[in-house]
């Protein structure tokens, strides 16, 4: 026996964004170009992203050059990439909050502070991973 809800919200068909979904290869190509547009916007508008990207590139070159295992290189580069990923998400949160309302509000502040805290934790993880790998290898 199946149960059908009479609740109007549950029975309503969810709206689909006009920007949603192409299928197959067209979707993959679209996603690629949207991603490139996101990287370009982050580079042009986000100082922290530019700084972290430069550190990520330099750190990746150093990691590849170090005489450490491939797994250790992956970890060192991976934690740097994680910082960039979290920074992009933080920037998206900040942009959305600013889009919704430019006025100051405690919930807007919380959202931005939470994003900033996430970036801080990602940076701490990267620093710890680099410290452990380098200390373990060279001392």
C-alpha positions in Angstrom: 0.0 0.0 0.0 1.4 3.3 -1.0 0.8 6.6 0.8 0.2 9.8 -1.2 0.7 13.1 0.5 -2.0 15.7 0.2 0.5 18.3 1.3 0.6 21.0 -1.4 4.3 21.7 -1.1 5.2 18.1 -1.4 2.9 17.5 -4.4 4.1 20.6 -6.3 6.5 20.0 -9.1 9.8 21.8 -8.4 10.8 24.6 -10.7 13.8 24.0 -12.9 16.3 26.8 -13.6 16.4 28.1 -17.1 20.2 27.8 -16.8 20.0 24.1 -16.0 20.9 21.2 -18.0 22.0 20.4 -21.3 22.8 16.8 -21.8 25.8 14.7 -23.0 28.8 16.4 -24.5 27.1 19.8 -24.7 26.8 19.8 -20.9 30.4 18.8 -20.4 31.6 21.6 -22.8 29.3 24.1 -21.1 30.6 23.1 -17.7 34.2 23.5 -18.8 33.5 27.1 -20.1 31.6 28.1 -17.0 34.5 26.8 -14.9 37.0 28.8 -17.0 34.7 31.9 -16.6 34.8 31.3 -12.8 38.6 31.1 -12.7 38.8 34.3 -14.8 36.4 36.1 -12.5 38.2 34.9 -9.4 41.6 36.0 -10.8 40.2 39.4 -11.8 38.2 40.1 -8.6 39.6 38.2 -5.7 42.9 39.3 -4.3 43.1 36.3 -1.9 42.6 33.9 -4.8 45.4 35.4 -6.8 47.8 35.2 -3.8 46.8 31.7 -3.0 47.1 30.6 -6.7 50.6 32.0 -6.8 51.5 30.1 -3.6 49.9 27.0 -5.1 51.9 27.2 -8.3 55.2 27.8 -6.4 54.4 25.1 -3.8 53.6 22.6 -6.6 56.9 23.3 -8.3 58.7 22.9 -5.0 56.8 19.7 -4.2 57.6 18.2 -7.6 61.3 19.1 -7.2 61.6 17.6 -3.7 63.1 14.2 -3.2 60.0 12.7 -1.7 57.6 9.9 -2.7 54.9 10.5 -5.3 52.3 10.1 -2.6 53.9 12.9 -0.5 54.0 15.1 -3.6 50.3 14.4 -4.1 49.5 15.3 -0.5 51.5 18.6 -0.6 49.9 19.7 -3.9 46.5 18.4 -2.9 46.3 20.5 0.3 47.3 23.6 -1.7 44.6 22.8 -4.2 42.1 22.4 -1.3 42.9 25.9 -0.2 42.0 27.2 -3.7 38.8 25.1 -3.7 37.7 26.5 -0.3 38.6 30.0 -1.4 36.4 29.7 -4.5 33.5 28.5 -2.3 34.1 31.3 0.1 34.1 33.8 -2.7 30.9 32.3 -4.0 29.3 32.7 -0.6 30.4 36.3 -0.3 29.2 37.1 -3.8 25.8 35.6 -3.1 25.4 37.4 0.2 26.3 40.7 -1.5 23.9 40.0 -4.3 21.0 39.3 -1.9 21.5 42.5 0.0 24.3 45.1 0.4 23.0 46.1 3.8 24.8 44.8 6.9 23.0 42.0 8.7 24.2 39.6 11.4 23.3 36.5 9.3 25.3 37.9 6.3 28.2 38.5 8.6 28.0 34.9 9.9 27.9 33.5 6.4 31.0 35.5 5.4 32.8 34.7 8.6 32.0 31.0 8.2 33.5 31.0 4.8 36.6 32.8 6.0 37.0 30.3 8.9 36.8 27.5 6.3 39.6 29.1 4.3 41.6 29.5 7.6 41.2 25.8 8.4 42.2 24.8 4.9 45.4 26.9 5.2 46.1 25.4 8.6 45.8 21.9 7.1 48.1 22.8 4.3 50.7 24.2 6.7 50.5 21.2 8.9 50.8 18.8 5.9 53.8 20.6 4.6 55.4 20.7 8.1 54.8 17.0 8.7 56.1 15.9 5.3 59.2 18.1 5.3 60.0 17.4 9.0 59.6 13.7 8.5 61.7 13.7 5.3 64.5 16.0 6.3 64.9 15.8 10.1 
